[in-house]
């Protein structure tokens, strides 16, 4: 299955997002990392913050690792939502991305009550701290 990913840079974000349909994952490179690259099967350590994304705007924050410990997971193993597996792949340590994730690549029609309603588009800011193979 081919997934189309829109990649945007902050200076042209509005034009880029307008060109992408809402059913596609959108990736904004906030800061390009210079360290090791995130590949399938690698254990990643991340910081993240998640918001609802409504009407083209950042909405209510529903989660963040910033107040506590970073989050660890294995890339490509289905341990996180599909939008994370796709949107983080290829990042390098030290990088920061914003991921705008449509419902079908997040929690879909079921949502994740009580914080994430059904059919919610999500915005995550993710920072890659470490890659371990």
C-alpha positions, -999 to +999 in steps of 0.1 A: +000+000+000+013+034-009+008+063+015+012+098+002+029+121+027+029+159+023+061+174+035+061+211+044+086+236+056+075+264+080+080+293+056+054+279+031+033+260+056-001+276+047+003+270+010+016+235+015-013+225+039-038+240+015-024+218-013-027+186+008-060+169+012-073+162+046-069+124+042-031+127+040-005+128+067+012+162+068+048+166+080+063+199+089+101+199+094+105+224+122+142+215+128+162+190+107+183+167+129+218+157+122+221+124+142+212+088+136+181+082+114+149+066+126+143+033+107+118+005+111+128-018+139+148+008+158+139+017+194+132+054+195+132+079+224+110+109+218+094+139+235+060+148+221+030+171+227-004+163+212-033+186+204-066+183+187-065+199+152-097+217+143-106+241+115-069+243+105-059+254+140-042+239+170-069+230+196-069+216+231-037+198+242-045+163+253-011+148+261+026+156+265+058+138+276+075+171+284+064+172+321+078+137+327+100+111+310+105+108+273+085+081+254+101+050+240+087+027+213+098+005+184+093+021+150+072+002+125+060-024+151+024-011+155+031+002+190+019+037+181-007+051+158+000+047+121+005+085+116+035+083+141+050+053+124+048+070+090+056+106+102+086+098+123+103+074+099+134+091+084+138+117+112+172+122+125+182+126+162+179+163+172+151+168+147+116+183+155+086+177+133+049+186+134+026+159+123-010+166+113-026+132+114-060+125+098-084+103+118-078+072+097-041+073+106-049+080+143-078+067+163-105+068+136-142+065+144-137+051+179-115+080+191-097+075+224-121+086+251-122+108+271-095+129+255-098+123+218-132+123+202-143+101+173-129+111+139-104+137+153-075+151+133-045+154+156-014+176+157+017+163+173+051+181+178+077+153+181+114+156+189+137+126+183+161+122+212+177+088+206+178+059+181+189+024+194+190-005+170 
